[in-house]
Amino acid sequence: MNLNATRIYVDADACPVKDEIYRVAARHGLPVSVVAGNFIRVPQDPLIERIAAGAGMDAADDWIAEHAGKGDIVITSDIPLASRCVKTGAEVIAPNGKPFTEASIGMTLAVRNLMTDLRSSGEVTGGPKSYSPRDRSAFLSALDQTIRRIQRQRADQPAQKQS
């Protein structure tokens, strides 16, 4: 298997780390699919692909979930999307650097659903914390570590036989 089989999928709506993703992907020579509901501006680069998934309610999420799989990396803060992608075997990282894993996604999804229920019943739960330089640094570190881990896993696999 070669490393170029790894693709980074970006849930681009409200993603605060797109520029960082582009830089890390370029350093590793990895293709990036930037997925949004509608048109979104991306750098002119042969490794960066812009996907306008359509205006449907979860069109971008559905597109990412259908395409991402084992050996791919998904960047999203959308917990239901993260859950779907973890199930396909993709590595999933939030823009603050927090990885979503098989072990953590169930509790994360339960807390999200609880908070949604509280808000819909009128409870004031506050919004998300503001994005900080520490979050950006943690994200860069997590993305780089994830890419290196995938590279090591692929290097450790026996060479695929040519048919």
Buried (B, 14 or more C-beta within 10 A) or exposed (E): BEBEBBBBBBBBBEBEBBEBBBEBBBEBEBBBBBBBBEEBEBEEEEBBBBBBBBEEEBBBBBBBBEBBBEBBBBBBBBBBBBBBBBEBEBBBBBBBBBBBEEEBBEEBBEEBEEEEEEEEEEEEEEEEEEBEEEBBEBBBEBBEBBBEEBEEEBEEEEEEEEE
